[in-house]
Amino acid sequence: MGPVSRKGHLKKSRTFFKRGHVAHNSGMKTVRAGNSSTSSSKDTEPARCVRLSEETFALIVRNRSGILSTEDVDGNMLSMRLLRPQKTLHTAQPKGEHDGDTDNSYRILQPQKTENMFNECFKEHKKEHPECPGNLIMDPQSERQWGMAWQEKLKCDALTCTYVSGRRYKLYHEVPSQKPGPKAATVNCGLSVGLLGSSIGPTGFREILTCSNVPAPSQTGMQRNIHRVSDAIITLSKGNMAQERSRLKDLNETKNLPRSTPIRAESDARYNNHLGSGAGRTPFQPATQMTYTITENETPSKKIIGVFTGNKLCRRRKYSGTDPTCPNHPGECTANIPESQSIGDEAFAAAAVCEQWENDAEKTKIKYLTTDGDSKGFEGIASKVAHEQIINLKDPRHLSQSQRRGIEKVTFSSKMFPGKNKLERTQVKKRFARDLSMRCSAELRAGHKKYPNNLSELKKAMTYASDSIVACYKGECGSLCKSHSLVCSGRGRRKWSKSYLPQNKNVLFMNENDEHKVRECIRVKLGAKNIELNRFDTDTQKSEAIHRTYSKSNPKTVTFCKHFPTRVHSKIIDLNMGYEEGTLAKRKVSGIIIPLGNLVARQVRQIHQRQLKNSLRKKTLKYKCSRKRLRQRLYKMYDKQKEKITYQKGLTDPQISKNTRMKRKGEHSYSKAAPEHTKNIPLV
């Protein structure tokens, strides 16, 4: 009986190594990356087996349908056999271990606390080791970081001395607190106040510190401190706006009016995304955060008296596996607007501001509300005060923009605008629209100054000014402008310069129909009904300026989900109280007091004075004239040296023909003229 073999042994033996077998890679040499010898040409180079590092492997290897390969610049596969990449060994320094002798980083230490630490340890060291000649140094192994602050120990640098201070010294001031646990350092709370008023967050600040060779606090600790001061800043801001509303009632009483007399105000909304930029991403309006601000129009300072911060973002919905309904789900929710609600509903936002005012002892009433053309905020206020009539006034700046866009859409005669071709005439038309809009605004502003609080005389003056404007652009600027225009004398230096129009093309050739259309365009701004909508010469430019200030603490390029309202209220404090007073107030409610007269207080005052100086400088006539001269210089330069258009949407993309039509098989046109060689051929 023969030997007994295991089950499947014969099948497996076919794959065993057999004597004389030649491997498929026999004669090839494994070459590591960077150690290859001089290679031959591309056509004659044999396949190589290369073992790359993990970093190089990820850079040059492509995965094409499960096949790993390398390619040249034309996309051709190279003859290179790839082996498994070689792992890179990283030698990281263990956490908490560092050499104190070579550590050249910086620390933030409070001087008085540091002096007390050294004085106590000097006496203690001299008492315990009177004969020791060593010096006291900070012990890097025992130090502890507390945000931006530090707790340090001292030790003796002598080899024979074993002195180490008995405790860690807190080299910072603490914020008083009744809660259990370690108290926060004042420098950490001050840092949180500063971050809430700036455009960066904890991540950006840590990057700045590491580049400055300063050990950065943990991101979690910074977020915790920001949350600690957040509620105090919001409470301070709401209290300040309530004081401003009460101050308006005091001013009514000073003017011998009832305290409940309605006021004039302006409002506008700001969104973190443009409402028309969500095509292909969301069917809803793409903005996720909005800020609606109401500003009083009774005083030149125009203080903020109400704000609503709408937020659709919730971290629980973002990071949890569930899909909770915001803002009514249990637990913490940062959203206060449902996802399905239109975030551009400014009437809802205005009504929410009025609901905040219901807690006041004296109600605030608004009679005139100035808004831009895309807002219905007055409807939200009217819904909360049904017994009061709200009159919606129009912002002249936005009305000018609507006027300019309307002029560009009007079809004038082909000979009205000078130019060699249609492109030049179109450019002159656009510049005429801008110049005419600017002329109407100048006439209206001059009319408000000449006839204050006299609406009938203002309407009459603007009717005559409309005739002078048409004559001025026709080249008949003379006695009519001198008699009826408020900004053009017809001759000399006070003549309207037409700075937007080319110097040699500032006379337009209007026929009777063109004159009628130009008068209709002028009536958009200087008509009787539109003058009533701007009877007090109020605008929303303060609101626009406030929105630019919001961008300093809440930029549109960064989304702050949790502390978005706090960042808005932080800037409201600076705007209403001024930078100096606002900064001191925010630090005070956070438990930090800056002694008057010290270096930091002087620097805060310098920043405030510089901001005030720049604000006043931009309101001077000299600054406005310099901007006008700059605009005139740029337009003259453009007329002399035309700018070549090098950027345009779809400039080099293939275009779709507008007159495309499917041609049927065998179809041909009978309308084409017959070829010359087929003419005069007799029919058979």
Secondary structure, 3 states (H helix, E strand, C coil): CCCCCCCCHHHHHCCCCCCCCCCCCCCCCEEECCCCCCCCCCCCCCCEEEECEHHHHHHHCEEECCEEECECCCCCECCEEECCCECCCCCCCCCCCCCCCCCCCCCCCCHHHHHHHHHHHHHHHHHHCCCCCCCEEECCCCCEEECCEEEECEEECCCCCCCECCCCEECCCECCCCCCCCCCEHHHHHHHHHHHCCCCCHHHHHHHHHHCCCCCCCHHHHHHHHHHHHHHHHHHHHHHHHHHHHHHHHHHHHCCCCCCCCEEEEEEEEECCCCCCCCCCCCCCCCCEEEEEEEECCCCCCCEEEEEEEECCCHHHHHCCCCCCCCCCCCCCCCCCCCCCCCCCHHHHHHHHHHHHCCCCCCCCEEEEEECCCCCHHHHHHHHCCCCCCEEEECHHHHHHHHHHHHHHCCCCCCCCCCCCHHHHHHHHHHHHHHHHHHHHHHHHHHHHHCCCCHHHHHHHHHHHHHHHHHHHCCCCCHHHHHHCCCCCCCHHHCCCCCCCCCCCCCCCCCHHHHHHHHHHHHHHHCHHHHHCCCCCCCCHHHHHHHHHHHHHCCCCCCCCCCHHHHHHHHHHHHHHCHHHHHHHHHHHCCCCCCCCCHHHHHHHHHHHHHHHHHHHCCCHHHHHHHHHHHHHHHHHHHHCCCCCCCCCCCCCCCCCCCCCCCCCCCCCCCCCCCHHHCCCCCC
